[in-house]
Amino acid sequence: MASRVIQLYDTFCESTYFSSLRRSSLYKIVKLCASSQKTSLQGLDNTIADGMKGIDTLEKIVRKLNTFGLDPTSTKEVTLFLYRTSQHLKFDIKGHISFQSDVVNHCSTYALSDNKEKNFSGKCQHEHDNSCSVCSAVLQCEAKVTDVYKEIQDNIPSEQKEEIEHDLEMSGKQISAWHSHCTRTVHQDTAKQDVLSNLKPNEVLVIMDWAMKFIPFLHREKQADFFEKKGMSWHFACAVTKPTDQLELKCYIHILDDGVQDGLLAKTFCQMSWLLPQEAEPNVNMCFPKSDNAGCYHWFIVAFIQAQNLKGAPIQIKQYNFSEAVR
């Protein structure tokens, strides 16, 4: 951790032409001002959180069925099945999905193609004649629990039957949405990887997003200052360039005391983020912006593309990529 902090500080000093202290002095400072790495589980993707909740709900249903007479062997078997499915969705499934595959559950081109709209579909140069039992099991969670539920449903009161059946249906939809989300995530990330692998010295990839609002606090804060406190908005833009054989990353952070996260602010911040890399690399004249599917980005990026076709612009948008919005 200490070496990482010092490395970041040295990089910042070099970029601002500031004379840094000696490394021995920096290590002494870091030792006195000890830093620690913290992990926050706040702000999880809602689709993933809902999917994990769906798995948890099915596990609770199985435990409830056990109290109504489901045999321990079936209880253990279904619980283990749900656990393995959860682990697969969390850690393994993204390694199974690829742009082209003969496994129907692995081929993102086939899975995401719209049969009714040619502009939103792709053709595969192969047959989907193989299968993956692990990925197929993801969509069997609801059916697996439903089967054991039907075995003992006569022992369950009618009021609880309605609750269980409702939870089964909702959990199945949440898990299916999580599975689809993983497929879209891998496919959407392919565009970014293609840009990075073919990035030229005159091009920049700018990844933009609003971060979670943070609530500032004061030392010895009074209750009057604590209640009804409003969060401050952060906008992050990471610019990736390749002036040499190595990629270079610069992050631009804009913090607002007050303001709405609308298109006008996004326009101002993003145009600054597109133009600032030119100060360090004057030959940069092509930009690949990437954001989520939030509406605040759409209108001004389309307007900017139209405007640059009418008159010369200091930087041209070559391609705009976006991922699905986090609902």
N, C-alpha and C positions, 0 to 999 in steps of 0.2 A: 504494500500500500504506500509506504513512504517513498520508494523509488518511483512509483507511478506518479505521485503528486509532484515530485521534483522534476520528472521528465516533462509533465504538462506545463510546469512553471517555466522551465528552460525554453520550451517551444514557444510559449507566449512572449517571453523576453526577446527571442530571436525575431519574431514577427513584428514586434514594435520597436526593434533596434534599441532595446534597453539592456544596459550592462548588468548581468546577473551576479549574485553573490557566489562565492566558492561553494562547491558541493558539500564540503565538510560543514560549512556554516548552515547550509540549507538543511542538512540532516539534524543538526542541533535544534534548529527552529521547529522542524517537524516532530522531534522527540518531545519538546516542551509543549507544543500544541498538538497533542495526539489526535489523529483522525481515525475514524472507524467506518467500516463499510456496513451499510444498513440496507435491508431488503424490505420494500413496501409491497403489500398485496392489495393496495387500494387501486381503484381505477382499472380493474380487470375488464377485458373485452366482455361485453354483456352476453354475446352469443356463447362464448366459452363458459362463462359463469352459469348461464342457464342450463347448458348441457351437463355440467358437473352437478348442478342441483337436480337435474332429471335422473342421473345415476343414483344420487343419494336418496331420492324419493322412492325409486324402485327397490333399493336395499331396505328401506323402512317398511315398504309393503311386504317384502318377503319375511321380515322379522315379525310383522303383524300376522301374516298367514301362519307362521309357526305357532303362534299362540292359539290359533283356531284349529290346529290339528295337522298342519303340514309336517310330514315326517322329517326328522333331522337330516337325513341323507339328501333329500331334495333341497332343503334349505341351504345346506352347505354347498351343494353343486351350483345352484343358481347364484348364490352370493359370490362364489369364486368366478363364475362366468361374467358377472357384472364388474367385478374388480379388474379382471383381465381386459375387458372392453374399455374401461376407464383409463387404464395404463396405456393401452394402445392409442387411444385418441389423444392423450396428453403428450406422449413421447415418440411413438413409432410411426404413426400414420403418414406424417409428412415425408418420411423416407421411402414410403411405398409409392407415392404419387409422382408421376412424371408426365412430361408433355406428350409423349407417345408411348403406349404400352399395349400389349396384347391381352392384358387383364382388364376387364371392363371397369372394375372399381379403382384401377390405378391410372387410367388414361384421362387426364384432365381435359384434353381436347374434345373427347367424346362426351364426357360427363357434363361439360358446360356449354355444349352446342345447343342452339335453339332450332328445333326442327321446322318451326314455322317462319323463321326469319333468316334468310341467307346471309345477311350482313353480320349476324351474330352466331355464326356456326363455322366449324372447320371440318375438313375432311381428313380422315385417317387413312394411311397407306397400308393398313394391315387389318386382319380380322381379330375380333375380340373372342378368342376361343379358349382362353385360360381363365382361371378363377383363383381367388385368394380367400381361403376359409376364415382367416383372421378378420379381414376387412368386411366380408359378408356377414360375420357375426355381429357387427356393430348395429346393423338394421334389424337384428333378431331379438334385441333386448326386451322390447315390449311384448313380443310374442312368447318369449321364454317365460316371463313372469305371468302372462295371461294364462298359459297352459297349466301352471301349478295352481293358479287362482281358481280355475274352473274345476279342479279336482276336489276342492273343499268348499266351494261357494255355498253349498247347502248349509254349512255350519255357521255362516256369517249373517248377522242381522241385516235387514234390508237397508237401513240407514247407512251402515258402513259399506255396503256393497256399492252404493252410488258414489261414495267418496273414493273408494279404491278404483272403480272404473274410470272416474274422472281423472284421477292422478295417473293412471296407466296411459290414458290417451295423451295427456299433456306432456308426460315424461318422454313418450315416444317421439313426439314432435320436436321437443327440445334436443334430444340426442341426434335425431336426423338433421336438424339445423346445424348442430355442432360439426357433424361429419361433412356436410356441404361447405361449411365455413372453412374447414381445413383444406378442402380441395381448391376453393377459390383463392385462399391465401397463398398456396404453393404456386398456382398458375399466375397470380398477379405479381409474385416476387420474381418470376422469370423475366419480366420486362426490365426490372431494375438490374438484374444480373447481366442481361444482354447489353444494356447501356454501359455498365461498368467495365465489362470485358472488351468493349470496342470504343471506349472513351478516347477522344483525340485531344491534343494540347489546346485546341481552341474551343473546347466544349466543357460544359459544367453541368453536373447533375445536382439539382437543388431539391431536397426532401423537406417538405413543410408540414407543420401541424401545430395545433393549439395544445398546450399542455394543460394538465389539471390546474385549476385555480388554487393558489395557496393563500392561507390566511395569515397575515403578519401578526406578530404579537410583541408586546413591550415587556421589558424587565419590570417586575412588580406591577403588573397590569391590574388596573381597577376593574370592578364589575361593570361600571358604566362604559368602559372602553371595550369590554369583552362581548357584551350582548349586542345583537344585530350587526355583527361585524361582516363586512363584505369581502369576498376573495378578490385577489388581484390576478389579472389575466397574463399568461405568458404565451408568446408565439416563438416557436423555434424554427429555424431554417438551417439545414446542414448542406453546405456546398462542397461537392467532391470534384476536384480537378486532377489532371494528370499531366503536369508540365514536363515530367521526365518519365522514367520507367515505373516510378512509385506513385501511388495515389496520395493526394493531400486532402485533408479534411479541415474545413473551417466552419464553426457554428456561430450563428448570429441569433441573439436572444433579445427580444423586445418585451419589456415589462410595462404594464399599464396600471396606473393608480385607479383609474376608473374608465369605463368604456364598454361598449357592446361588441361582442365578437361577430361583426358583420362583414360584408364584402368590402366596404370602404377601408376598414382597417387592414383587412387581409391584402387588399390591393397595394396599400402603401408599404406594408412590411415586405411583401413578396417582391415588389419591384426593387426595393432596396437590396434584398438578398440576391437578386439576379445581377444587379449592377456592381455591388461591392466586390465580388471576385475579380472584376476587371482592374481594380486598383492594384491588386497584387500580381495579376496576370493580364496585362493590357491586350494580349492577342485573343482573349476569350470573347467570342462573338456568337456562340451557339449555346442554347440552354435547354435542358431536359427537366422541366419541373415535375415533381411527383407529390401528390397529396392524397388525403382520403377523399371520399365522395361528398364532402360537406358542400352545401350550396354556396357558402361565402366565397369559395374559390372559383366556381364555374363561370359566373357571368363575366368577371373581369378578365379571366384568361382567354375566353372566347373573344371578347372585345379587343384584347391586346393582339391576338393573332390576326384579327381583321384589320386593325390599325397598322400593323407592321407590313401588311401587304399594300397599303396605300402610300406609305411614306417610309423613308429609311429610319430604322430604329437602331440604337446602340447595341442591342443584343436581340437575336432572333430565337423564337421558340421553335425548336426542331421537332419535338414530340412531347405530348402531355400524357402522363400516366397517373392513374388514380386507383385506389383500392376502395372496397366497399366501406360505407360509413359505419361507425360503431353506434348502434342504436341505443 
